[in-house]
Structures are given as structure tokens and as C-alpha cells.
Amino acid sequence: MDILSNYHSHCNYCDGASPMEDYILEAVNQGLPSYGFSSHAPIPYESKWSMQASALPSYLRGVQALKQEWKSVIEIYKSLEFDYIPNVTGSLEEVMIKLDLDYTIGSIHFIDFLDTETPWEIDGSNEKFEKGLHQIFDGDIQKVLTRYFELTQEMVRIAKPTIVGHLDKIKIQNYYKPYFSEDESWYIKLVEETLQTIKDSGKLLEVNTRGWYKSKTQEVYPSNWILYRANQLDIPVVINSDAHVPSEISAGFNLALKTLEEVGFKHVFQMENGLWQPQAIQRFQGVKLKV
């Protein structure tokens, strides 16, 4: 296996652009040995990008059907990306068994509520971000980030996802204006505490390339210095593109591999026969991928 697989992708059951089979056709075309679907799981609030609860059975049947249809060509895995919402999101380990999933991705897209029915989305438009920043946190970005990483740690401890998705995605807002610096001691402390929580959990940390290839960040999620610390803590990592269209399924992978090698990682994790296995980064060097 010399081509990286992708385990974070969205199809037309949520906010992805294409039917599931289009992604598999592209994955086979690129020579990926496996592929994972992880549409946004339903949430009990209005959302433009999460799957409708009524569509979940069809989604699960669709992935299962593709598994059988393509099993002699490519390994296909069934997952969901779950939003962690306190007192709403329970144990994802239990959900994985109940829904017969191969793994789960846990992510933070929301911090608290604008009102009783509207969770505050932190990676949407800057206008929405500004609204929550001032309405909920009195314009104090340190309070926002403290809450963000508190929720991330809580997600890891309580929900226990297989993969911790795009750890520092909130930095996408720095694309619009410099809200904070990652050099600030309080920010470093929050990240260090979160990394230790992930280390203690034994879960996988996602290296997510979407912010970079969509020109919303200068680095992958998480930032290079965070990955350096993750390597020092011996936290296992998996590279994902967070694809929303088939052409994105390996976007940014060359950068991710280069970054991981530069900060000291020797392995990335990939799924083989249903099990997460470490693969030497050197196995993927020199492979021409779409960027």
C-alpha cells in the first residue's frame, strides 16, 4: 500500500456535493486501498449541513451496499462525524455498536447557544462568529477558546470518538481577522491540556487538510507546532482530507505527509481489514497525489 486512504468525507446525504458512488469511483481511479464515509450525523437543531434524521437508515444501507459491491476492489468503511454537544451527545462507542459503524469522528462545530434553539456555530461566516463572540462571551476571545478546548476535552472523555476531528478548527476565524495568536501562553496551555487528554484516551488525532486546500488556513489542522507536541506525546495520527466533492479526496495529502515528517512522525494510521494499523510515512513518499 503506497497510497494514503481518506476516512473523512461528506456526500449528498449531508453537505457533500455528490452521491456516494462518485467518491468510490474517484478513490479507485486514484488507487486508494480503502475509503471511509463520514457524513455529518443528525443533530436535534436546525442545520444546513447535517444529515436529516430520517435519512440515516438510507445512508447506512447505502454504505453497506457499496461495501459489498466493491469488496474485491477497495475496502469501504462506514462512519459518521458527530458533533459534540453537552447533554446531547453520549457515548460514541455505544453508538458505533448500535449503528454497526467501523469508527467515529468527533468534532466541535458549536459552542453553547445564541438562544434556547440555536447553537453557536464557530466555523461558519465571520458575521455569525462575531455574533456569538459578543452575545455569549462579551467579546472575550480567550473565554471563547477556553470553552472550545474545554468542550474538546469533554468530548474525548465522555463521547470517546475513534478520531478527534480537526482539533484547532476554530483558527479558521483568524483568516478573517487576527483574533488571537497561537504564541500566547494561555493558548499554548489550553492546547497542551487538550493533547494530554487525547494522549490519555488512546484515540487517534486527525491531520485534516481541508482548511489549507480551501485557502482558509496556512497550515493543516492542527498547526505544525501542535503536531510537534503530539509526536512528543506519541499520539497516533491519521491523515484526512474532509472531502466534500470527489476531487478533494486526497487534496493536501502531500503537505500533510511533509509536515508530519518534518515534526518527527514516523507513522500514520490507516485501516486494513477493519483494523487501524501504523504505516511508515516513508511508504507514501514520492507518490503523486492531487493537491
WOTATA-V109463 format. One record per helix or strand of 3 or more residues. SS is the DSSP state (~ for helix, > for strand). FROM is the first residue (numbers start at 0). TO is the last residue. If there is no record, write none. Layout:
# WOTATA-V109463
ss = {SS:SS}
from = {FROM:FROM}
to = {TO:TO}
This chain:
# WOTATA-V109463
ss = {~:>:~:>:~:>:>:>:~:~:~:~:>:~:~:>:~:~:>:>:~}
from = {19:33:52:74:91:102:109:117:125:140:168:184:203:209:223:236:245:252:266:274:280}
to = {29:39:69:82:98:106:114:120:136:158:174:200:207:212:231:239:247:262:271:279:283}
